[in-house]
Amino acid sequence: MKSILVRETGGPEKMQLVEEPAPVPGPGEALVRIAAIGVNFIDVYFRTGLYKSDLPVRLGSEAAGTVEAVGAGVTALHPGDRVAYAMMRGSYAEYTVVPAAKLVKIPDALDFANAAAAMLQGMTAHYLTHSTYALKAGDTCLVHAAAGGAGGLTVQMARMLGARVFGTVSTEEKARIATEHGAHEAIVYTEQDFETEVKRLTGGRGVDVVYDSVGKTTFEKSLNCLRPRGMMVLFGQSSGPVPPFDAGILNAKGSLFLTRPTLLHYAMTPQELEWRAGDVLGWVASGKLKLRIDRTYPLAEAAAAHRDLEGRHTAGKLILTVSGPA
Ligand code: NDP
């Protein structure tokens, strides 16, 4: 099978299209023939080495496809089932092996590209808005990179929950997209000071929660946007990691709460995975949640997808497609 391997960490040029044997499912696992792969920023981090992994590493954290075979003890899945998953490494390939417990069945109404697009960023938006800081009607939140993959879905779910939503974006075009997702206000943070804007929009009070995936360039001002005892949810670092800081800052800026969550810890049990994936895929199937697939590339052009994502050129989901054996 074809797959994308990284033998040494670095730029997109380190991604190599290789031929390797298809894996064989062990006990409790399923072999999935992949049809569509979701590209995520986490794949960039494994490529650059910001997130550590043994080398060589096969990139990719989510996909959708068809069960080809199952290992011993797997009774809930059968060859031919249409499935999707997230947060298991190695999806930039024609085949992959996944623990059966991590696979969810795709509703008939969804094609593979939409299923792959929904899983990781959708479940992330779900846990951020429903669990990490569970929004309720009347809450105010700030979502950075609000036209992005995770950001756009976070905006939509925050609106579903009745929150007032401010989003930051780098261009007027992305502002239009963030507004389409449901942001009440889109702040172009490359031109406007987002802290000043948030203070103005909240009459000086600050927001209840900031969902910050941008990190280095937004972190400190994000803290300034919070009301006393507000919550800073730092869930990514698209602009680079936040440097070490003095925890006393949280006291000085209003007894703030800070968390650095990951989806892994919010989908730990089969019940939790079923809840989040069920909500997300169900909402996409019913049209309540809108996916924005911005660009699609063949698997062999995964490096181009990384360049576009890192280059800040995209607004929504990037998908790699696989045209494996029929
Ligand atoms: P996005 O679609 O959000 O793409 C990244 C966006 O970040 C860009 O489009 C850009 O939006 C913004 N950005 C701001 N500064 C920079 C910069 N210097 N370089 C590049 N981009 C920048 O990607 P994802 O939705 O895949 O991921 C966003 C972040 O969320 C990542 O850090 C990712 O790791 C994290 N994440 C964390 C999860 C978790 O569970 N903790 C799960 C999923 C994602 P603009 O042009 O508008 O500024």
Residues whose N, C-alpha, C, O or C-beta is under 5 A from the ligand:
A	BS01	NDP	V39 N40 F41 I42 L120 T124 A145 G148 G149 A150 G151 T168 V169 S170 K174 S213 V214 F235 G236 Q237 S238 S239 P261 T262 L263 L309 E310 R312 T314 G316
